[in-house]
Amino acid sequence: MRRAAIILIVITPLFSGLFSCDTQRNIEDPDLQYFVKYYGGDGNQRGVDMINLNDGSFLLLGNSEGNSQTDISDIYVARVNAEGDIIWERKFIADISMAKDIEPTKDGNFIILADYQSAIGSQMEGKLIKISPDGVMLDSVFFGEIANDYSKSVTILDDGGFIVSGTTELTGTWADSGNPDPDLGDFFNRRFDLNLTELVTLGEWSPVSPGFGGKLDVAVKTIQKPGEFYVFGYSNTESRNNPNNKLGLTYFKRTEEGTGGNIFYPDNAPGEDNKDVEIYFVEPVSPALGDGFIIIGSSKDNFGVSDIFIARMRENLVFGENDPTFFGPLRLSRDIRGVSATSSLTGTVGFILLGDEVRSTGARNIWVTKIDQSRTVIWSSTFGSESEDDSGAAVAELPDGKILILGTMGLADNQYKMALIKMNPQGQLLK
């Protein structure tokens, strides 16, 4: 195990303020019950993930892209109070790092997952960084194969350890073009103990899980169950449910030791056989809504236009059969890529979905909607401008029904800032 040499910088915010968005209303709320605030220093900061903490504050994770070759991409973390004011902020500099996920650990700290490169064009590795509630780095580790590894998420285990899910590419085309076809990649699920030591002797947890014969197999999230694990992702493996080798939702079991189990091969919803389905976010459903899993992603046609894809899975999956309680695109006649989701426990119960909508100008806007348990849309809102790219990253519902979104907003002079949006229970910036 190699320990990362990481520089921690405490930075003073240049600004943290309000700006207008395309809700056709300016934000004028002296009580700051609802707001849009943005964060960061020089360069660009892009939102990645968010944690709602027990004291009412929030931990925000992002990436900071500087203006020099020595500051290409760093990890940016900020803790803010309920009004969005900064309590502290940190920047972790370690060559080129791209934050992907942050989770609370069993010992009261936090673990950050990132992709890492020592230099432009070098092999992509994974990196775990453990920080304290005050943002102090406690430990870190690199991991990876001789090929490029692209991480998707980190899961906290009952024993205090971690599982990282992602894909290991077997050719160099992904890094060069960003196009997964004809790239070859396999699922990976790497297991670590609470001390960040990789458990390399456990079955298929390391170094890489075999793919199912597809050109691209991506593990997005691993969820622990009693004595076993469910792995969710997507693949273009050919099967009776996927005769056209399109990307589709797949999930499979792993034992406690990481050995193989039952598999649900890629499938698409009826009428969607010629679309690629990519999964971006998986979360257990709250017990108040009946447990199970909520999955969100995009269903993209051959012209690159996306419908938001959503699946609700039962708690005890029936592998080898089409098991979701609902499954497929929302068909909103809009170009939307799903990003994140959360269970709603106030008002009309259901789910809050977060996505990126492509406008007629080609710019992206942040899109959020609430649906009930039958997938009926209750309300929708869009935030952003016609000229700049704005994108969502994470969404949360607060105990009083207010909604919080972490994302990225495009500002003047081609700058991008990590933004925090606090809305009322109807998705509006109003009292």
N, C-alpha and C positions, 0 to 999 in steps of 0.2 A: 504494500500500500504506500502510495506517495502522498505526502502532505503538500498542499498548495502554498506557494509563497504569494500571499495576497496583501495588498496595501489597503488599509481602511482609511477613508477620508471623511471627516465630518464637514459638511458643507452648509453654508448659510444660504437660505433661499433668496433668489433674486426677486421673486414675486410669488404671491399666492392670492389671487383675486378672482373677480367675477368677469364674465364676458357674455355677450348676447349669442343666441343660437337661433335656429330657424323655426322655433315655436311661435314666431311672430309676436313675441312679447319680450321686453327687456326685463332683467331680473332686478327687482327693487324690493328687497325684503330686509328691513333693518334688524329683524330678529334672527336672520340667517337660518330660518327653518328649512328653506330650500335654496340650493345654490349650485353653481358650477365653479370649482376652483382647480387651478393647475399648479404644478410643482416642478422644481428642478433648477439647475444652474445653467451654465453655458451649454450650448449644443442642444440636442434633442433628447427628450425623455418619453418613453412609450410605456403605457400601462400593461401589466401582465397578469397580476393576480392580487387578491385581497382577502384578508381575514378579519372577521368581526370579533373583537375581543370582549371578554366578560365585563370589563369596566366601561364599556361604551365607546372605547376608542377603536381605531382600525389600523391594521398593518398593510401598507401598500407596497407592492413589488413592481419594479419596472426595469427597463434597460436605458442606459444613458449613452448616447452616441456623441462623442466629442468632435472637435474640429481638427485634430491632429492625428498623425499616424500612430502615435503612442497612446491614444485615447479613443480607439475606434468603437468599442462597445464594452461598457462596464455595467455592473449590477447596481441598481439604485433601490434603496429601501427607505420608506418614511413611515413614521407613526404619527397619526393625526387624531384629534379629539372629535367629538360628535359634530362640531361646527366646521370641521375640516381644517382647523388650525394645526400647524406643525408642532409636534412635541419634540421630535428629533428626526434627523435624516442622515443617512450614511451612503457612501459610494464605495463599492468594493472593486478595486482595480487589479486585474490579473490577466494580462495580455488581452485576448478577445473573449469575452464571456457574454452569453445570451441567456438571461434568466427565463425559466419555463414554468416554475411552480413553487409555492411556499405552503408549508403545513406546520401546525403546532405539534410539538413532540410530547411524549409521555412525561418527560421530566420538566416541563414548564418552559422549554425553550422553543426554537423554530428551526426548521430545516429548509434550505433553499436548494432547488435543483436548477442546474444550468448546463448548457452546451458550452464547450471550451475549445479554443484554438490557441496554440502558442504563437502562431504567426499566420498571416493571410496565405491561404493555399495549403496549410498544414492539415494533418489529420484532425477530424472532429472527435473530441472525447466528451465524456460526461463529468460533471463535478457536483459534489454535495458540500454545502457550507452550513454549519450549525452556528446560530447566533443566539444571544441572550435576549430577554425582553427589552433591554436597553440598546440593542443593535450591536453589541460587542461580539466579534467573531470568536467562537470557542474552539472550533475544529473544522477541518476540511479534508477532502480526498478527491483524487481523480480516478476515473475508471474508463475502460474501453478496450476495443480490439484493434487489430491492425487496419481494419476498415473504418469508415466513418460511422459514428454512433450518434443518433438523433433521439434525445430524450423527450418524453411527452408528459410524464407525471411521476410523482413520488407518493407512496402510500405508507401511512404509519401503521405498524403492526401491533398486535396485542402485547408482544414481548418487548416493546420499545424500539424494535428495529425498523427497517425500511425495505420496501421493494420499489425499484425504479423500472418503469415500463417505457418502451420505445421501439426503434427499429435500427438494425445494423445493416448498412448497405454493402453489397458485394461487388459493386462496380463504382466507378468514379463519376457517373453521369449526373447523379443527384446534386452533388456539390457544384458541378459546372453549370447546370441548366435549371435546377429547381424542378425538373420534370420527372415524376416517378416512373415514367415509361420511356425506354426499356430498362430502367434501373431494376436491379435485383436486391431485395431486402428481406430480412427475416425478423420476426418478433424477437425482442429481448425482454427479459424480466430478471433483473439482478437484485439479489437479496443481500442486505447488510445488517449487522447487529447494531445495538445502540451506540457502540463505540466507532461506527462507520467502517468496521472491518467487513470486507466482502466475504460471504460464505460461499466459496467457490466449489465446495465438495457436494453441494446439495443438488442432485439430479439435474434438471434442466434450468434451474434458476440462473446458471452461469455456465459458459459465457454467452450463449445465445440459444433460444428455443428454435427448433426446426420450423420452417415455414410449411405451408400446406400445398406447395407446388406452384403458387402464384408468383408473378413477377415482383409483387410488392405486398408484404405482410407487415402491418403496423400495429403494435400493442399500444393502446391509448391509456388504459387504466386497469389496475389490478385491485380487486376488492377481496378482503379476507372474510371467509365464512368459517364456521366451526370445523376444524380439521381439513379444510381445503380452501382453494382460492378460485375466484372467477376472473378471467382476463377478457376484457372487451377491446375491440379494435376494428380494423377493416382490412380486406384482402381482395385481390382479383383472382383468386383460385377458381378454376372452372369446376362447376358442380351441376347437379340436376336443377338446382335453383338458380344457377348463374351460368347459363350456357355461353354467354357472350364475353366471358372473362372481364366483366366490369367490376369496379371496386364496389364492395358491399359490406354491410355490417356482419361481423363475425364475433363469436365468443366461445370460450373453451374453459375447461377446468384444469387445475393443477393441484396435486396433492401437497401436503405439508412439506414434503421433500422436493417439490418442484417437478415430479415426474408427470407424464401425460395423463389426460383424462378425456372425457367426452367432448366433442366438437360440434358446434353449429356452423355449417359452412356458409359462405357469403350468399346473401339473398337480397332482392329488392322488392319493393311493394308492387302489387299488380299494376301493369302498365308502365313500369319504370325499368324494364329490362335493359334499355339502352342508355341508362344514366349511371354515372359514378357516384356512389355514396361514400363520403368521408366523414368519420366521427371525430369530433374535437373535444367533447366533454362528457363525462359520465359521473353521476352522483347518486348515492343511495337516497331513496325517497323517505321522507319522515314517517314515523309510525302513525301519526295522525292522518296521513293520507294513504295508509295501507301498506307501507314498506315497498320493497322492490327497488327498481332502478329507473332513473330518467336519463336518456341519452339524446344528445343534440349534435347536429352536424349539417352537412349540405348535400343535396342531390343535384348534381350538375349534368346538364345536357351536352351534346356534342358542340354546341356553340359557346359553351362556357357560362351559360346563364344558370343560376342556382335557385332552387327552392330550399327553404329551411326544412331540414329533416329532423323528425323527432320520433323517439320510440319509448314506450313505457313497458318495462319488463317486470315479470312476476318475481317475487322473492326467491322462490325455488324454481329455477329454470328447468324446462324440459328440453334437454339437448337433443339435437337431431331433428327437431320439429320447429315450425314457425310458432314461437311461443309468446311474442309480445301481446299485451292487451291493446295497444295501438301502435301503429308502425307505418311510417311513410312521410311524404312531404305535406306541409300545410296547404300548398297550392294557393298562395296569396296573390298570384299574378304580378309578383315583384321579384327583382333579382336580389335575394337575401341569402347570406351565408350565416348559419347558426354558429354561435361562439360559446355560450354558457347558459346555465339554467339553475333554478333553485325552486324548492317547494314553497308554496305560499300557505300560510297558516292563519291569515286574517281575511276578513271580508268573505268573498266567494272563494272557497278553497280551490286550489289548482296549482299551476306552475307559472313562474315568470321566466320568459325566454329572452335571451339577449343575442343580437346578431348585428351584422354589417349589411346595410342596404346600398346597392350601387345605384346612383341617381342617373338621370339622363345625360348629365355632363361627364359621366365616368367617375366622378368623385364618390367616395364612400361616406355614409352617415351612420351614426349609432342608432340602432332600431331596437325597441323593447316592446314586449307584448305580454299580456296576461291571458292564460287560457284556463278553462275549467278541466275537470278530469275526463271529459268526453272530447277534448281538443277544440272546443268552441272558443273563439277569440272573444274576450270581454272588452279589452281596449288595446290600443297600440299607440306608440309615440315614436317620433324620429327627431334626432338632434344632430346638428352640424351645419355646414354651409354648402353652397353649390360649387365652390371652387377649390376647397381644401379637403384632403382625406381625413375623416374622423372614424375611429373604430372602437368597438367595445372589447372588454377583456374579462370582466367578472361582474356579477350582479348578486345582491343580497337584499332580503327583506328584513326590516327592523321590527322589534316587538310591537311598535305602535302602527305598523302597516306602511311606514315610509319606505321608499326604495332607494338603494344606493347602487350606483354604477361606477366602476373604474374603467377608464378607457384612455384613448389618445385623441387630442384635438389639434387640428392644424391651425396655426396662427399666421400672422403676417410674416413676410421675409422668409418664407419656407421653413418656419420653425414648427416643431411638434412637441407638445407638452403632455405629460401624464395628467389626466383630468379626473376629478372626482365630482360626480353629479348626484345630488340628493333631491329626490322628488317626493310628491305626495302619493298616497296610495293608488291614485288614478294615473300615475305616470306623468304628472304635470309639474312645472316649476311654479306652483301657485299655493297659497294657503288654502 
